[in-house]
């Protein structure tokens, strides 16, 4: 079978992955939009969603690296024509990661207030953060289960069924958000921020159920755990460890950003919540092409097809810049209407509009960084990704955000730090990839 890379090949994987990838930010953005327009303490509630979303994103990104590890291993075995050898690996990985998620619930639930005080949350924002988290955290195991199943599908070069699952979850979340946040007169009382949390949990449970259904119906991969462990479980665990350290570094950056934004007051953390969730949305939109890079690079590496691997990277650079510019242009055209979706507080909107242009200018840079993140995950080069993110967080992001805070740049300083962080993450990946695989392509 030919491994020639065409736009059609890439889009066949990227577009469904793009659609499925926006499910998680849509959950948070839906909560933000509906909560931000409540009549009861909307600004404080929106701030609480921002604080909790940052912490939950950390947990999901740390443990959700299962998807990249499973996808990398399965796609490489698929490229080598030996996928049967890792048939029992996904179930074992899902078992380990969901068991760990239950322990996290056990250890974080009683200490929610102490956790969110570390993000500078206090008073009513702290109370709302605890209420929201202590409901939403019960969706955590279902989210990790779904992520692991998505990784298995991606390793098998299938992004279509994850797309169907993600669409179902996003629609369910929106419907239940309206019903539970605002209530239905004389039928369901308005539950405000707690209603948004319940809506997210329901959506996550639905996605997990559909994930189990499709993986059993559409593939030969079992969900019943069997032992002994697959020989690749060691490589899987090492990938997870490297990605775990990497994701901790990523979330250190998010922690500093959220902590500084919270310290500037409710108006700034509310504006930051809108801005960072839109940034996450842009990242997940790009994730479609990052996923295609992940899936195809693993398969091509397994087949030792280095010429097409270089061709894939060239096409992904071109498409990544194009997608990034397109998102920036759309955001520019809808600059003011976008903000009005999430809040009707003029002070919050003004603070958001002051920095939204930085997020839009970042989009092409983000596209390159995220796409080559995906490529390196597909190649299994997790150690390099770990070291690079440690460097960009500890030696670029933190010094810059501390310096800009000393200049009282507030949200401008936060997003300037994010921009330089993205540059430090992205360009070394492109250079490293070309130095490694160009000679191999020429020799083959």
N, C-alpha and C positions, 0 to 999 in steps of 0.2 A: 504494500500500500504506500502511495507517495506521501511524503511528509512536506511537500511544497506548501509554503505559507502564503495565503492570499488574504485580501481584505474580507472575503466571504468567510474563510475559516475563522478568522479572528472575531468577526462580528457575530458569527453563529454561537460562539462561547461568550463573548463580551456583553452583548445586549441583554440576554437573559440574566447574566451575572450582575450586570448593572442594575437591573430592575429588582432582583432579589437583594442586592447589597444595600439598597436604601431602606430596607424594612426597619432596621434598628434606629437610624436617625429619624425616620418617619414616626416611630413610636414616641420619641422624645420631642420632636417638633410638634406633633399633634397635641401632646400634653401641654407644651409651651403655648401654642396658639390658643387653645381652649381655656387654659388656666389664666393666661394673660388678659383675657377678656371677661373674666368673672366680675361680679359686682362686689364680692367679699374679699378684701385684702389681696387683690390681683398681683400687685407688684411684689409683695412679700412671698406669695405662693410661687410666683415665677422664679424668684431668687432661690427658693427652696428646691425647686425642680432642677435648677442649674447646679446646685451643690451636690444633690443626690445623683444626678446623671453623671457628673464627673467621677464620683466614687464607683458607681455601678459600671461605668465604662472601663474603669481601671480593672475591676474584677473580671469583666467579660473579655477584655483584651488580653489579660494575663492568661486566663484559663482557656479562652477561645482560640488560642494558638494551635489547639488540636486540629482545627480545620486545615491550616497550612501544612502541618506535619503529615497528616494522613494523606492529603492531596499530593504532596511531594513524593511520598513513598509509593503510593498506588499508581500515580502517573508514570513514574520511572519503571516500575514493573510492567505496566501496560506497554510502554514503548519497547521494552525488551521481550515482550511476548510471554511473560511469566506471572501474570496477575493472580493465578490460582494460588501461588505461593504465599500471598498476603491476604487471602480471603477471610481469615478469621481475625485479622488485626483490627479492623474498625470496631467490632463488638468489644474487644478487650480494651481499646482506647476509650470508648464511650463509658464502659463500666468504671474505669479508673477516674475519669474526669468528673462524672456525675457524683460518684462517692465523695470526691474531694469537695464538690460544691455544697453538699449537705453539711460537711464539717464547717465550711465557711459561714453558712447560715447560723449554725449552732454558736459560733464564736463571735459573730458580729451583731446579731439581733439584740442581745442584752446591752450592748455597749454602743448603740447607735448615737446617743447623745454625745458621748465622749469622742466618737469618730468625727462627727460633724463640727464639734468645737475646734478640731484641728484645722478646719477650713474657714475658721473665723465666723462661723454661724452663731448667732445669739438671739435671745428673746423669741419673738414670734417666728422668725425665719428658722431658728433651731427647732422649735416645736413642730413646725410644718415639715421640716426635713426628716425628723424622726418618724412622724406619721406616714409620710410618703414611702420612706425606705422600708419600714417594718411590714408593709404590705407588698411592695414591689419585689423585695428580695426573694419571695417565694416563687417567683417566676424564673429565678436564676438557674436551677437545674434543668428546667425545660428548654431554656435558651441554649445552654451548653450542649444538651443532647442534639438539638436542631443544628447547631454549628458543626458538630462532629459528623452528622449525617451529610450536611452540605459538603464537607471536605471529602467524604467518600464519593459522592456524586461527581465532584470536580475532578478527582483523580481518574474517574472513569470517563472523563470528557463530556459530562452531562451537566449543563447548567439550566436546562429547561425545567426540570421538576423542582429544583430549589426555587426557581422563579414563581411557579404556581403556588408553592407553599408560602413564600414571602408575601405575595399579593393577598392571599387569603388572610394572613395575619395582620397586615396593614389595614385592610378594609374592616376587619373585626375590631381592631383597636379604635379606629375612628368612630364607628357606630357606637361602641360601648362607652367611649369617651363622652359623646354627646348625651347619651342616656344617663350615665352615672354621675357626671360632673354637674350637669344642669338639672337632672331629674325629669320625671314626667308627672305633671300635676295630678295629685290624688292617687297616683299609682306607685311611683318610685321617688323618694325624697332626694333632693339635691345633696350630693356627697362631697362636692367641691374637690379639693386636692386628693382626698382619699379615693374618690370615684375614679380619678385619672389613674391612680395606682392599680386599682382593681381591674380597670379596662386593659391595662398593659399585661397583667398576669393572665387574664382570660385569653388574650391574643397569643401569648407565649405558649400556653397549654395547647391551644388549637394547632399552632405550628409544629409542636413536638408530635402530636398525634398524626398529623398529615405526613411528617417526615418518616415516622415508623411505617406508615401504610405504604408510601411510595418506595422506600428502600427494599421492603419485602416483596412488593408486587413487581417492580420494574428491574430488579437486579438479582444476582445470585448471592449477594452478601447477607449473611445471617446476622441477627441481632442477639441471638442466644450466645452467651459467653462460654467458651470452651477452653480448657487448659490441656497441656502446658502452654505458656506464653509463646507467641510467634517469635522466631529469632530476631525479627526486625523491631521488636518492642524496645530493645536497647537503643537502637538508633532513634526511634520515635521519642524515647524518654530524653535522650541527649538534645534532640531538636527542641523539645518542649522546654528543657532547662535553659538553653541559650535564648529562646524566644521569651521565656519568663523573665530573665534578666533584662533583655532588651525592652520588654513591655513595661517593666518597673521603671526603667529610665524614661520611657515615653510618658508614663504617668507622673513621674516627678515633675516633668515640665508642665503637665496639666494641673498638678497640685499647686505649683508656684503661681501659675496664671490665675487659677480660681481663688486662691488665698489672697493674692494682691487685689483682685477685682472686688472680693467681698469686703476687704478692709476699706475700700473707697466709699462704701455705703450702698444701701438698697438699690438706688437708681443705677449705679454702675454695674452691680452684679446682675441685675435684671437685663441691662443692655448687653453685658458680656454673655449671658445665657442665650440670648437671641443670636448674637454674632457667632459664638462657638458652635452652636447647633447647626447654623447654616454652613459653617466651615466643615463640620462633620458630614453634612449632607453632600457637599462638594467632594469630600474625600471618598465617600461611599459611591458616588456617581462614577468617579475615576476608577473605583475598585473593579468595575466591570472589565476594563482593559488590563488592570493589574491581575485580575483573576485569569484572564486569557493568557497573559504572560506566564503566570504561575503554572497553569495547566499544560500549555504547549511546551514551555521550556523543560519541564520535567520529562515529558514524553520524548522530546528530541534528545535530551541528554541520555535517557535510557537507551535510545536507538543509536547513540553516538553520531548523530547527524549535526555536526558543528556548523556546516555551511548554512543550513536552514535556521539554525539557532541565531547566527549573526543576522540573517535576513529578518528574522522575527524581531530582533532588537531594533533594527533600523525602522521597520514599519511601526513599532510601538512608540518610538520617539516622535515620529511624524504625527500619528493619531493622537498621542497624549497631548502634544502642544495644541493641536486643533481643538480637541475637546475642552482643554483648559481655557483657551481663548473664547470658545463659544459660550461657556458658562460665565466668563467675565462679562461678555457683551450682554447676555440676557440679564444678568444681575444689574448691570448699569442701566439698561432700559427700564427695569422695574424697580429702580433704586428705592423710591419712597413707598410704593404700594407694598413691597415685601415687608418693610418694617411695620406697617399698619395692620398686617395680618396677626402679628404677635402681641401688640400692645396698643392701648389707646392713651397711655400716659405720655404727655408731650416731653417731659424731662427724660424719660427712658428712651424715647424715640430719637431725641436730639443726640444723646450720648451714643446711641447705636449708629446713627447716620455719620457721626464724626469719624468712625473707624471702618465702616463697611467697605469703603473704597480700597482699604489695604487688603482685605480678604479677597476682593475681586482681582486685584493685581497679582496676588499670590497664586491664582488658580493654575496657570501654565507651569509654574515651578513645582506646585504640589503634584500635578499630573506626572511629571517626570520622576519625582521622588517615589510616589506611590506605585507607579508601574514597575520601576526597577526593584522596589521592595518585593513585589509579587514575583518577578523573574528570579531573584535570588532565593526566595522561599521555594520556588519550584525546583531550583537546582540543588536545594538542600544546604545552601551556604549560610546557615544560621549563625555560625560563629562570627563571620565578617559583619553581618547585620547587627549582631549584639555589640561588637566593638565600636562600630560606626555610630550607633545611637548613643552609647555611653559618652563618646567624644563630643557629639553635637549637643547633648543635653548639659553635660557637666562643664564643658569648656566654651560653649557658645551661648546656649539659651539662658542658663542661670546667671552668668556674669552680665549679659545684656539686660535682662529684666530687672536685676538689682540696680544696675546703673540708671536705666530709664526711670525706675521708681524714685531714685534720688533726685532726678530732674523734674519730678512731679508730672510726668507725661501720662500717667494713668493708663487708660485703655489703649492709647496710641503706643505707649511703651510695650505693653503686652503683645500687641500684634506685630510690632517691629521685631521683637524677640522671636516670635513664631516664624516670621519671614526668613530671618537669618538662619534659624534652626533648620528650616526646610532646605535651604541652599546647601547647608553643611551635610545634610542627609543624602541629598539627591545626586549631586555631581560626582562625588567619589564612587558611587555605584556604577555609573556609566563608564567611568575611566577604568575601574577594576574589571568590569565585564569585558571590555574590548581588549585589554591587555592579556586577559586569560584565554579568551576563546578565538580571537583573530588568528594567532599562530596555529591553533588546532584546526581551524577551518582551512587554512592554507596548506597544511600538511596532509589533510584528508582529500 
